[in-house]
Amino acid sequence: MSIRSATVSAVALLLVVAALVSPPRADAATATSTVRGAVTLGGKPVPGVTVTVYAAEDESREQFARVATRADGSFSAPFRTTKNEIASNRYWIEIDDPTHTVIAARRDFTPRYGQTVVRSAAVHSAGQVTGYVKLPTGTDFSRLRVQVEGPTDGQANRGNEDNPRLVYPSTVGTRPSGFFRVWGLPPGDYRLTLTDPTLEYQPECHDGSVPAADPEAGGYEACTITPISIAYGQKKSTTTQVLNVRSATISGRVRTVDGTAVDLSDGNAVRAVDSQGRGVYASSNSSGVFRFRGLRPGSWKISTFLDSRYEDSYYGGDGTAADAEPVEVGAGAKATGVNIYVRQASRTYATVKPVTGGAGFTVAVRKVADRSPVQGVVVVVLDGERRTVDLDSVGRGTVTITGIPKGKRSWKVAFLGTAEAGTSRVLGSVTVP
């Protein structure tokens, strides 16, 4: 080996070793930073609440530490971080009470790299709502549930001392006696919906009224009755409610006109809409069987909600609600045999060739599901001139329309549909020579 080569190799080796033993960059090194403070309620310490340290650079957040307050309400939460993280992230503590006595709170703070900062929090007493919900028969009502709708503004709290985190249970259970407690509530208006998860009985609002309809959304919305207003630390009770109305059931099958089952397990569905515009959906199996449970007694119109392979249809009618046959069900009733027959969707194709004073059309119609040919009648319109074409056994037909002025002219080919296949059309333009 030459002296020059040996020298170059030695220098390269020294550079590698230096890189391996060089200390990390100061802004990438981690150190233990600490946030400490105390949680108080009315000037008195709050022991046993959870204090969690979070940081976030964007909408996602990362937990850095979690501790509980001591008997004197104090806490100390050490966590590892870098200078870069402190510069680019937001930091805050979240305070949660496992006993739900105080309202959940959030406080922002700015950590110091490798040092301790102080961030205390004065919290508020939580409110609560209690009551009973029962069934007409039985003695164990622990299966029932209470859904809670309350304030939502301010959920993106950034540590405002007077704006608590809006954290409260969305659903609570009941004891065998039917007793329920919704606790840990920040100030605001609350509405309770009393429900039976088995769907045997219909839901009610906390005052015994029926949840309102939302026709635009096509479903049940939460109770819109006068809310229960809760202030800091306030406790209120509701009157005992009994879920008296038994739910109804509607079941049937979805088939094509020729009797083939429509697979409802791959995104297809059936919709039931009551007289007030409230709608629910059901899907089922590959045999086309569907069942609606938990329906409110009354009049329902049943329709399909299918993919592009089929035309939507109503029970007892065609594709419009006006022609549908309502299904009437009473409390606890089960309506069976509600079968819906649908047509397969079709697709129309057209090849257009200009001729002197007009255009020649070759048209074809296929079923979307399997591309099999469809026989029937197609209407061809060129610049207002109309012709009808009977499709042959392979779903094809031809026609030439003449006597059309020169220039760019619009055309339309429309399939009128059959008992098995729905309507379809295709539009375009052609320059007539």
C-alpha positions in Angstrom: 0.0 0.0 0.0 1.3 3.5 -0.8 2.0 6.1 1.8 -0.7 8.3 0.3 -3.3 5.5 0.4 -2.5 4.7 4.0 -2.8 8.3 5.0 -6.2 8.7 3.3 -7.5 5.5 5.0 -6.3 6.7 8.4 -8.0 10.0 8.0 -11.3 8.4 7.0 -11.1 6.0 10.0 -10.5 9.0 12.3 -13.6 10.8 10.9 -15.8 7.7 11.4 -14.6 7.3 15.0 -15.1 11.0 15.7 -18.7 10.7 14.4 -19.4 7.8 16.6 -18.1 9.4 19.8 -19.3 13.0 19.1 -21.9 14.2 21.6 -25.5 14.6 20.3 -26.7 18.0 19.2 -27.8 20.1 22.1 -31.3 20.7 20.6 -31.8 16.9 20.2 -30.7 15.9 23.7 -33.5 15.0 26.2 -33.7 16.3 29.8 -36.2 15.9 32.6 -38.6 18.8 32.9 -41.2 19.1 35.6 -44.6 20.7 36.1 -45.8 21.0 39.6 -48.7 22.7 41.4 -51.8 22.0 43.4 -55.5 21.4 42.6 -57.9 23.2 44.9 -61.7 23.5 45.2 -63.0 26.6 47.0 -59.5 27.1 48.4 -59.3 23.5 49.8 -57.0 20.8 48.5 -58.4 18.1 46.2 -56.6 14.8 46.7 -56.7 11.8 44.4 -57.5 13.5 41.1 -55.5 12.5 38.0 -53.2 15.1 36.4 -52.0 14.2 32.9 -49.4 16.1 30.9 -50.0 16.4 27.2 -48.2 18.0 24.2 -49.2 18.5 20.6 -47.7 20.1 17.5 -50.9 19.9 15.6 -54.3 18.3 16.2 -52.8 15.0 17.5 -51.6 14.8 21.0 -49.1 12.8 23.0 -49.2 11.9 26.7 -46.0 12.7 28.5 -46.8 11.9 32.2 -49.7 11.0 34.5 -49.8 11.4 38.3 -52.3 11.7 41.1 -52.6 14.6 43.5 -51.4 14.0 47.1 -53.4 14.4 50.3 -52.6 18.2 50.3 -53.8 18.5 46.6 -50.2 18.9 45.3 -48.7 17.1 42.3 -45.3 16.9 40.6 -45.2 15.5 37.1 -41.7 15.0 35.6 -41.3 14.2 31.9 -38.6 13.8 29.3 -38.4 16.3 26.4 -36.0 18.1 24.1 -35.5 21.8 23.4 -37.0 21.4 19.9 -40.1 19.8 21.3 -40.6 22.6 23.8 -40.2 25.2 21.0 -42.6 23.5 18.6 -45.3 21.9 20.8 -48.2 23.2 23.0 -48.2 21.8 26.5 -51.1 21.4 29.0 -52.3 19.4 31.9 -55.7 17.8 32.1 -57.4 17.2 35.4 -59.9 14.3 35.8 -61.7 13.2 38.9 -62.4 9.5 39.1 -65.2 10.2 41.7 -66.8 12.8 39.3 -67.0 15.3 42.2 -65.2 18.1 40.4 -65.4 19.1 36.8 -62.7 18.0 34.4 -60.3 20.9 33.7 -57.4 21.9 31.4 -54.6 24.3 32.0 -51.9 25.4 29.5 -48.3 25.8 30.6 -44.9 26.5 29.1 -42.2 24.1 30.2 -38.6 25.0 30.7 -35.9 22.6 29.4 -34.5 20.6 32.4 -36.3 22.8 34.9 -39.5 23.0 37.0 -42.5 25.3 36.3 -45.5 25.8 38.5 -49.1 25.4 37.2 -51.9 25.1 39.7 -55.6 24.8 39.1 -58.7 25.9 41.0 -61.5 23.6 39.9 -65.3 23.7 40.3 -67.8 21.3 41.7 -69.6 19.1 39.2 -73.3 18.9 38.8 -75.4 15.7 38.5 -78.8 14.5 37.4 -80.5 11.4 38.9 -83.7 9.6 38.2 -85.4 6.3 37.6 -86.4 4.5 34.3 -88.4 1.3 34.4 -90.3 -1.2 32.2 -94.0 -2.1 32.6 -93.1 -5.5 33.9 -90.3 -7.1 35.9 -88.1 -6.0 38.8 -84.6 -5.8 37.2 -84.1 -2.8 34.9 -80.3 -2.9 34.7 -80.4 -3.4 31.0 -81.7 0.1 30.3 -79.5 3.0 29.3 -79.6 6.8 29.5 -78.1 8.7 26.6 -76.9 12.2 27.5 -76.8 15.3 25.2 -75.3 18.4 26.7 -73.2 21.5 25.9 -70.6 21.2 23.1 -69.3 24.7 22.6 -65.8 25.2 24.1 -64.5 21.6 23.6 -61.3 23.1 22.1 -60.6 24.7 25.5 -57.1 26.2 25.6 -56.8 26.6 29.4 -59.3 29.4 30.1 -59.7 29.4 33.8 -63.5 30.1 33.5 -64.2 27.6 30.7 -64.1 24.0 31.9 -63.5 21.0 29.7 -66.8 19.7 28.4 -66.2 16.1 29.5 -69.2 14.1 30.7 -70.6 10.7 30.0 -72.5 10.2 26.8 -74.3 7.1 28.1 -74.9 5.8 31.7 -76.3 2.5 32.9 -79.0 1.8 35.4 -79.1 -0.2 38.6 -81.6 -3.1 38.9 -84.0 -0.7 40.6 -83.8 1.6 37.5 -81.9 4.3 39.3 -79.4 6.2 37.2 -76.9 9.0 37.9 -75.3 11.3 35.4 -72.4 13.0 37.2 -69.3 15.1 36.6 -71.4 17.6 34.7 -70.1 21.1 33.8 -72.6 23.9 33.7 -75.1 23.8 30.8 -78.3 22.4 29.4 -78.8 18.6 29.3 -81.4 16.4 27.6 -81.7 12.7 28.5 -83.0 9.9 26.2 -84.1 6.8 28.0 -83.5 3.6 25.9 -83.8 -0.1 25.9 -80.7 -1.6 24.1 -82.6 -4.8 23.3 -85.1 -2.6 21.2 -88.1 -4.3 22.8 -89.4 -1.0 24.0 -89.3 2.5 22.4 -87.1 5.3 23.7 -88.5 8.3 25.6 -87.2 11.6 26.7 -86.6 12.4 30.4 -90.1 14.0 30.6 -91.8 11.1 29.0 -92.2 12.6 25.5 -91.1 11.0 22.2 -87.8 11.9 20.6 -88.5 14.4 17.8 -88.3 13.6 14.1 -85.6 15.0 11.8 -87.0 14.6 8.3 -83.9 16.1 6.6 -81.5 13.8 8.3 -84.0 10.9 7.9 -83.9 9.6 11.4 -84.5 10.1 15.1 -82.7 13.0 16.7 -82.1 13.5 20.4 -84.8 14.9 22.6 -85.6 18.5 21.8 -87.7 19.1 25.0 -87.0 21.8 27.6 -83.6 20.9 28.9 -82.3 20.3 32.4 -80.2 23.3 33.3 -77.2 22.6 35.6 -75.1 25.2 37.4 -71.8 24.5 39.2 -72.3 21.8 41.7 -76.0 21.7 41.2 -78.0 18.4 41.7 -81.3 17.7 40.1 -83.7 14.8 39.8 -86.1 13.8 37.1 -89.5 12.2 37.5 -89.6 8.4 37.2 -90.3 7.3 33.6 -91.7 4.0 32.3 -90.9 2.8 28.8 -94.5 1.6 27.9 -94.5 1.4 24.1 -93.4 -2.0 22.7 -91.5 -1.9 19.5 -92.6 -3.4 16.2 -90.8 -5.5 13.6 -91.0 -5.6 9.8 -89.2 -8.3 7.8 -89.1 -9.5 4.2 -86.9 -10.2 1.2 -85.5 -8.2 -1.7 -85.6 -10.0 -5.1 -85.3 -9.1 -8.7 -88.4 -9.5 -10.8 -87.3 -13.0 -12.0 -86.9 -14.1 -8.3 -83.2 -13.8 -7.9 -82.2 -12.8 -4.3 -80.4 -9.4 -4.0 -77.4 -9.7 -1.8 -77.8 -7.2 1.1 -74.5 -8.0 2.7 -72.2 -6.0 0.5 -73.3 -2.4 1.0 -76.9 -2.7 -0.2 -79.6 -1.8 2.3 -83.4 -1.4 2.9 -84.8 1.8 4.3 -88.0 2.2 6.4 -89.5 5.7 6.8 -92.4 6.5 9.1 -95.2 9.1 8.6 -93.1 11.8 10.2 -90.1 11.3 7.9 -88.0 9.4 10.5 -85.9 6.7 8.7 -83.9 3.7 9.7 -81.8 1.3 7.6 -81.3 -2.4 7.6 -79.0 -4.7 5.7 -79.1 -8.5 5.8 -77.7 -11.6 4.1 -76.9 -12.9 0.7 -80.5 -14.3 0.4 -81.9 -10.8 0.4 -83.6 -11.2 3.8 -84.0 -8.0 5.9 -85.5 -7.2 9.2 -86.3 -4.0 11.0 -86.3 -4.2 14.8 -87.2 -1.5 17.3 -89.7 0.3 15.1 -92.2 2.7 16.6 -95.8 1.5 16.0 -97.4 3.2 13.0 -97.2 3.5 9.3 -94.0 2.7 7.5 -92.9 2.8 3.8 -90.2 0.3 2.9 -87.8 1.0 0.0 -84.5 -0.3 -1.2 -81.2 1.6 -1.1 -79.1 -0.4 -3.6 -75.9 0.0 -5.6 -75.7 0.8 -9.3 -76.6 -2.8 -10.3 -80.3 -2.3 -9.4 -83.0 0.3 -9.5 -84.4 1.4 -6.1 -88.0 0.4 -5.5 -90.7 0.7 -2.9 -92.8 -2.1 -1.3 -96.1 -2.3 -3.1 -95.0 0.3 -5.7 -92.3 1.3 -8.1 -89.5 3.8 -7.6 -91.6 6.6 -6.0 -92.8 7.0 -2.5 -96.2 8.2 -3.7 -97.0 4.8 -5.1 -95.7 2.8 -2.2 -98.0 0.7 0.0 -97.6 1.6 3.7 -97.0 -1.2 6.2 -99.1 -0.7 9.3 -97.7 -2.2 12.6 -99.1 -2.0 16.1 -97.2 -2.1 19.4 -95.3 -5.4 19.6 -96.5 -6.5 16.2 -94.4 -8.4 13.6 -95.1 -7.8 10.0 -93.6 -10.5 7.7 -93.6 -11.2 4.0 -92.9 -7.5 3.1 -91.1 -8.5 -0.2 -89.7 -5.9 -2.5 -89.1 -6.7 -6.2 -86.5 -4.6 -8.0 -85.5 -4.3 -11.6 -81.9 -4.7 -12.6 -80.2 -1.4 -13.8 -79.5 -1.1 -17.4 -76.9 0.9 -19.4 -77.4 2.2 -22.9 -74.6 2.5 -25.4 -74.7 4.3 -28.8 -72.3 4.6 -31.7 -73.1 7.6 -33.9 -71.8 8.2 -37.4 -72.6 11.3 -39.4 -74.1 10.9 -42.8 -75.2 13.5 -45.3 -78.1 15.4 -43.7 -78.2 13.3 -40.6 -76.6 10.5 -38.6 -76.7 6.7 -38.3 -77.1 5.2 -34.8 -76.1 1.7 -33.6 -77.5 1.2 -30.1 -77.2 -1.5 -27.5 -78.5 -2.1 -24.0 -77.0 -4.3 -21.3 -77.7 -5.1 -17.7 -75.2 -3.5 -15.3 -74.8 -6.5 -13.1 -73.7 -9.1 -15.7 -73.7 -7.2 -19.0 -76.3 -9.5 -20.5 -78.3 -8.1 -23.4 -81.7 -6.6 -22.9 -84.6 -6.6 -25.3 -87.1 -3.8 -25.5 -87.7 -0.4 -27.1 -85.2 2.5 -27.5 -86.1 6.0 -28.5 -83.5 7.9 -30.6 -83.9 11.7 -30.9 -81.6 13.8 -33.2 -82.2 17.6 -33.3 -85.9 17.0 -32.3 -86.5 14.2 -34.9 -87.7 11.1 -33.0 -87.4 7.4 -34.0 -88.2 4.2 -32.1 -86.0 1.1 -32.4 -86.8 -2.5 -31.3 -83.8 -4.2 -29.9 -83.0 -7.7 -31.2 -82.2 -10.9 -29.3 -78.7 -9.6 -28.5 -79.9 -6.2 -27.3 -78.9 -4.3 -30.4 -80.6 -2.0 -33.0 -79.9 0.5 -35.7 -81.5 3.5 -37.2 -80.6 6.4 -39.5 -82.2 9.8 -39.2 -81.9 12.3 -42.1 -83.3 15.6 -43.1 -81.3 17.4 -40.4 -79.7 20.8 -41.1 -75.9 21.0 -41.2 -73.9 21.8 -38.1 -73.5 20.5 -34.6 -76.7 18.8 -33.4 -77.6 17.2 -30.1 -78.9 13.6 -29.8 -80.3 11.4 -27.1 -80.8 7.6 -26.9 -83.3 6.4 -24.2 -84.2 2.9 -23.2 -87.8 2.7 -22.0 -87.2 -0.2 -19.7 -88.9 -3.6 -19.2 -90.3 -5.6 -16.4 -86.8 -6.9 -15.6 -84.5 -4.0 -16.5 -84.8 -0.3 -15.6 -84.6 2.7 -17.9 -81.3 4.3 -19.0 -80.2 6.9 -21.5 -77.1 8.4 -23.1 -76.6 11.9 -24.6 -74.2 13.5 -27.0 -73.7 15.7 -30.1 -72.7 15.1 -33.7 -71.7 17.4 -36.5 -74.1 16.8 -39.4 -72.3 17.3 -42.9 
